Amino acid sequence: MNAAANIVNVVKTSYTVTVMGILGVFAFVSAVLIAWPALAYLASKL
């Protein structure tokens, strides 16, 4: 029973890390795409 519980914990952990990684990449890409026009505008004013 302990081995099965360990396997379930590993699966839950890997699933959580995978989902958080995907969401992190999505957040990073979204932040860059949102900020890029503003940064380009400010850079053109300098």
Helices and strands as residue ranges (DSSP letters): H 2-45
